Amino acid sequence: MMAAAGKERPRVNARVSPSFDRAIAFAQDLIRIPSMPGEEGDLTRRVQAEMESLGYDEVYTDELGSVVGVVRGGKGPSVMLSAHLDMVAAGDAAEWEYPPFDGVIAGGYLHGRGAMDIKGPLALQVHVAAALRGSVAGDIIVAHPVYEERGGWGMDHLVRAEGGLRPDVVIIGESTHGDIAIGHRGRSEVEIIGQGLAGHASAPDRARNALDLVPAILAGVHDLAARQESDDVLGPSSVVATGVDAVPASLNVIPDRVTITLDWRILPRDTAEQLLGRVRDALRPHLERLEAGGRWPGASGAVEVRMATEVQRTYTGVTEERLLLSPGFLMDSGHPVVAAAARAVGTRGGNGAPARVRPWTFATDGGWTCGVRGIPTIGFAPGEERYAHTNTERLELDEARWGYRSYLNLVPAVQAAVEPGSSD
């Protein structure tokens, strides 16, 4: 079951009846509230207000500012519905067909940043939980965390080992286009730092240009990318260099430091220590050749490999240096929760067949709930992945209406498929 991680608010009488149409109007409101990581406060307050108006039994925020609402059921298994509060940047608004923060409905779609990743599905989950009041065997916990887009700090904290939430099953509201998602690769950022000697660009002989290390480093990264391990369901891991930064940044100064950043889509079994060891092994022969050729004596000692970190600060004022690592996870396709979910959702065409079961291509907070904490976790939501993080982000309303109805079947189905306390 669950352990509350914040101050309980008094229950308020319901003033709004849950419905699909009201959920979409709520989603429009959410799109109109920008919520970059660390800036989710205004959005959190809007979500709290909606939960309270729907008559949730508990509504609170935790220390990091993640919002949690509870609809009480019987003594049966508890289900957590979760979407995240933060979003990625919208970029140049002029490049959008519809303004990114207007929540426009046009052509049968809800448009804007967050329409399908993830404010549209978030709004559906909030209303679904209220609609299921009195018809479920156990509690429905609706938990929307902060900082998902930068490693999942919010969810890691919500389901922390001591004093965290302990639902019996989790449904992540990242878009699946109506399929049941059972896992994904994780994501990590790795930094390769080359150290040289700065100098005036007019006198290169007095310096050692850190950029001269880049070809050898990139050759090692290319070798590393060609030797990735694979999983039968999730496919191969992948690694690619996504950034090169040199300092000092002045263009008339020979840089003494260069940082190459790797985006690594990792398998659930990968650890930080293993990842760093693989990078060092891949770089070693290329750096040794650089040394042997006399082009850079001591090149091996001039290169450091480390996991990237970021100092993150929540809108509530909590600050922490975090590894930029989102764990992966994979549920067995034959798990009772997966089978029950696929049957309950079915296909959008209504031909009686179960929903397709597959992994996501991107990382979610399910890595924390299932990969780290061992809580059975699946994903389900309307929306097409191809629109995520683009300036054409949209959610088809017909699919969203079908998804809303499907959630009403899905939640009790997965409750019936697990034993209370199975995640303890």
Salt bridges, closest charged atoms under 4 A:
ASP21 OD1 - ARG401 NH2 3.30
ASP29 OD1 - ARG32 NH1 3.42
ASP29 OD2 - ARG46 NH2 2.96
ASP42 OD1 - ARG45 NH2 2.75
GLU50 OE1 - ARG46 NH1 2.91
GLU50 OE2 - HIS127 NE2 2.76
GLU52 OE2 - ARG9 NH1 3.31
ASP57 OD1 - ARG11 NH1 3.18
ASP57 OD2 - ARG133 NH1 3.20
GLU58 OE2 - ARG72 NH2 2.05
GLU63 OE1 - HIS157 NE2 3.07
ASP86 OD1 - HIS84 ND1 3.22
GLU97 OE1 - ARG394 NH2 3.70
ASP117 OD1 - HIS84 NE2 3.39
ASP117 OD2 - HIS389 NE2 3.07
ASP139 OD2 - ARG72 NH1 2.59
GLU148 OE1 - HIS84 NE2 3.19
GLU149 OE2 - HIS84 NE2 3.81
GLU149 OE2 - HIS389 NE2 3.54
ASP156 OD2 - ARG322 NH1 3.15
ASP156 OD1 - ARG373 NH2 2.86
GLU174 OE2 - HIS84 NE2 3.18
ASP179 OD2 - ARG356 NH2 2.94
ASP179 OD2 - ARG358 NE 2.64
GLU189 OE2 - ARG150 NH1 3.68
GLU189 OE2 - ARG187 NH2 2.78
GLU191 OE1 - ARG306 NE 2.85
ASP223 OD2 - HIS286 NE2 2.55
GLU229 OE1 - ARG269 NH2 3.42
GLU229 OE2 - ARG278 NH2 3.76
ASP263 OD2 - ARG187 NE 2.79
ASP263 OD1 - ARG265 NE 2.79
ASP270 OD1 - ARG278 NH1 3.20
ASP281 OD1 - ARG284 NH1 3.04
GLU310 OE2 - ARG150 NH2 2.90
GLU320 OE2 - ARG322 NH1 3.24
GLU384 OE1 - ARG386 NE 2.75
GLU385 OE2 - ARG358 NH1 2.94
GLU393 OE1 - ARG113 NH1 2.65
GLU396 OE1 - ARG348 NH1 3.09
GLU399 OE2 - HIS177 ND1 3.05
GLU399 OE1 - ARG348 NH1 3.95
